[in-house]
């Protein structure tokens, strides 16, 4: 069951306090990404990611303990009240010439512009805990309610930008129990060239996350049907339909 509103008291107090600290300095902050998605699905977020109007250098001045994890991309990690929080400046992205990372990252002024660069609609949500406002410019709430995984904007463009996104789609089908939007599913085979250029380390990480799902087979079936397995692990494709004896069942 999807709650279209963030229930009162579900945002941890340290997160609210962090947002208040930013607001007192003249900036804004929003809870974004998988943490917000999981919260709306009634799940317990494992961590909390924030988007902010503050530039990295502003955040460095505001907080005593900050790790400059990705300054060039607007990301820092704030150590705050016994936990770590990743803060990323509102940003847009240029073209992905290598299908791995944007050629250019530029800061933007609105949360809506920031959400437009994200992969799937259910991840393109933001929540301002101080004003109790949920921002959903791409229909992510409706897709959560329909258990549907759909890209933000045109699927082929999203997948060409970052080849790993096709594997993330398969992973979310397994971990969220969602179905793929038909247009999104149809775009995956067309993006396998971009996927083939993704580093093995990133592919490994997505496989491990998929295997942690209640039904990993849902994700691997997407990989098989779309051709992802032919790129990553063709020997698994050859074993499809091979019966096992009782010792391997």
C-alpha positions in Angstrom: 0.0 0.0 0.0 1.4 3.4 -1.0 0.9 6.4 1.2 0.7 9.5 -1.1 1.7 11.6 1.9 4.7 11.4 4.2 3.4 10.4 7.6 4.1 12.7 10.4 7.1 11.7 12.5 8.6 9.4 9.9 11.5 11.6 9.0 14.2 11.2 11.7 14.8 14.2 13.9 18.5 14.5 12.9 17.4 14.8 9.2 14.9 17.5 10.1 17.5 19.3 12.2 19.9 19.2 9.3 17.4 20.7 7.0 16.6 23.4 9.6 20.3 24.2 9.9 20.5 24.7 6.1 17.3 26.9 6.1 18.7 29.1 8.9 21.6 29.8 6.6 19.3 30.7 3.7 19.3 27.4 1.9 16.7 24.7 1.2 16.9 20.9 1.5 14.8 18.0 0.4 14.7 14.3 1.1 15.1 12.5 -2.2 15.8 9.2 -4.0 15.4 5.7 -2.6 14.9 6.8 1.0 11.7 8.7 0.1 10.5 6.0 -2.3 10.9 3.4 0.4 9.2 5.6 3.0 6.1 6.0 0.8 6.0 2.2 0.3 6.0 1.7 4.0 9.5 0.4 4.1 12.3 1.5 6.5 14.9 3.5 4.6 18.5 2.3 5.0 19.9 5.8 4.7 18.8 9.3 3.9 20.0 11.3 0.9 19.3 15.0 0.6 19.3 17.5 -2.3 20.0 21.1 -1.4 20.3 24.5 -2.8 23.6 25.0 -0.9 26.8 24.7 -2.9 29.4 22.2 -1.6 31.6 25.0 -0.3 28.6 26.4 1.6 28.0 23.0 3.2 31.7 22.8 4.2 31.3 26.1 6.1 28.1 25.2 7.8 29.0 21.9 9.3 32.0 20.9 11.4 32.5 17.4 10.0 32.1 17.1 6.3 33.8 14.7 3.9 34.3 16.1 0.3 33.2 12.8 -1.3 32.4 14.3 -4.7 32.9 18.0 -4.8 33.1 18.2 -8.6 29.6 16.7 -8.8 28.2 18.7 -5.9 28.2 15.9 -3.4 29.5 16.0 0.2 28.9 13.7 3.2 27.9 15.4 6.4 28.6 13.6 9.7 25.8 14.8 11.9 24.4 13.6 15.2 26.0 10.2 15.0 25.2 9.4 11.4 26.3 10.3 7.9 24.1 12.1 5.3 24.9 12.6 1.6 24.1 16.1 0.5 24.1 16.9 -3.2 23.6 20.3 -4.7 20.7 20.7 -7.1 22.2 19.9 -10.5 21.7 19.1 -14.1 23.8 17.0 -16.3 25.3 17.3 -19.8 25.7 14.5 -22.4 27.1 11.1 -21.5 29.8 10.5 -24.2 31.1 7.4 -22.5 27.6 6.1 -21.4 29.0 6.1 -17.8 29.3 9.6 -16.5 28.1 13.1 -17.6 30.6 15.2 -19.6 29.4 18.2 -17.6 27.6 18.8 -14.3 26.0 22.2 -13.7 24.1 23.5 -10.7 20.4 24.4 -11.2 18.0 26.5 -9.1 14.9 24.4 -8.8 14.3 20.9 -7.3 12.1 20.1 -10.4 15.2 20.6 -12.7 17.2 18.3 -10.4 14.6 15.6 -10.4 14.4 15.7 -14.3 17.9 14.1 -14.5 17.0 11.0 -12.5 16.4 7.5 -13.9 12.9 6.4 -12.9 9.8 8.3 -11.9 9.6 6.5 -8.5 13.1 7.9 -7.7 12.2 11.4 -9.0 10.4 12.5 -5.9 11.4 15.0 -3.3 10.0 16.0 0.1 10.5 19.2 2.1 10.1 18.1 5.8 10.0 21.7 6.9 7.0 22.8 4.8 5.6 19.2 4.6 5.5 19.4 0.8 5.9 16.5 -1.6 7.2 17.3 -5.1 6.2 14.8 -7.8 6.7 16.4 -11.3 6.8 13.1 -13.3 3.9 11.0 -11.8 6.1 8.9 -9.5 3.3 8.5 -6.9 0.9 7.1 -9.4 3.6 4.7 -10.6 4.2 3.6 -7.0 0.5 2.9 -6.6 0.5 0.9 -9.9 3.8 -0.9 -9.0 5.1 0.3 -12.3 8.7 1.1 -13.2 9.0 3.8 -15.8 11.8 6.1 -16.9 11.8 9.8 -16.5 11.2 11.0 -20.0 12.2 9.1 -23.1 13.5 5.6 -22.1 16.2 5.3 -24.8 17.7 8.6 -23.9 17.8 7.7 -20.2 19.5 4.4 -20.9 22.0 5.9 -23.3 23.1 8.4 -20.7 24.1 5.7 -18.2 24.3 2.1 -19.4 23.9 0.8 -15.9 20.3 1.9 -15.8 19.1 -1.1 -17.7 20.5 -3.3 -15.0 19.0 -1.1 -12.3 15.6 -1.6 -14.0 16.0 -5.3 -13.6 17.1 -4.9 -10.0 14.1 -2.7 -9.1 11.7 -5.2 -10.7 13.1 -7.8 -8.2 13.6 -5.6 -5.1 10.4 -3.6 -5.4 8.2 -6.3 -6.9 7.3 -3.9 -9.7 6.5 -4.5 -13.4 8.3 -2.8 -16.2 6.5 -0.1 -18.2 6.2 -1.6 -21.8 8.1 1.4 -23.4 10.8 1.1 -20.8 11.2 -2.6 -21.4 11.3 -2.2 -25.1 14.2 0.3 -24.8 16.5 -2.0 -22.9 17.7 -4.2 -25.9 18.4 -1.0 -27.8 20.7 0.2 -25.0 22.9 -2.9 -24.6 25.8 -1.2 -26.4 25.9 1.4 -23.6 25.5 -1.3 -21.0 28.5 -3.2 -22.4 30.7 -0.3 -21.5 29.8 -0.3 -17.8 32.5 -1.3 -15.4 32.4 -4.8 -14.0 32.5 -3.4 -10.5 29.2 -1.5 -11.0 27.6 -4.5 -12.6 28.7 -6.7 -9.7 27.2 -4.3 -7.2 23.8 -4.4 -9.0 23.9 -8.2 -9.1 24.5 -8.3 -5.3 21.6 -6.0 -4.7 19.4 -8.1 -6.9 20.3 -11.3 -5.1 19.1 -9.7 -1.8 15.6 -9.4 -3.1 12.9 -11.7 -1.9 12.5 -13.1 -5.4 15.8 -12.5 -7.3 14.5 -14.6 -10.2 12.2 -11.7 -11.3 15.2 -9.5 -12.0 17.1 -12.2 -13.7 14.2 -13.0 -15.9 14.2 -9.3 -17.1 17.9 -9.7 -17.7 17.3 -12.9 -19.8 14.4 -11.5 -21.8 16.1 -8.2 -22.6 19.5 -9.6 -23.5 21.3 -8.2 -20.5 22.5 -11.7 -19.5 24.0 -12.2 -23.0 26.3 -9.3 -22.3 27.0 -10.1 -18.6 26.9 -13.8 -18.2 26.1 -15.8 -21.4 26.8 -19.1 -19.7 23.6 -18.6 -17.6 21.6 -18.1 -20.8 22.8 -21.5 -22.0 21.6 -23.2 -18.8 18.0 -21.9 -19.0 15.6 -24.9 -19.2 18.3 -27.3 -18.0 16.7 -29.7 -15.5 18.5 -30.4 -12.2 18.5 -33.5 -10.2 17.1 -33.6 -6.7 20.5 -32.6 -5.2 20.5 -29.3 -7.0 16.8 -28.4 -6.9 
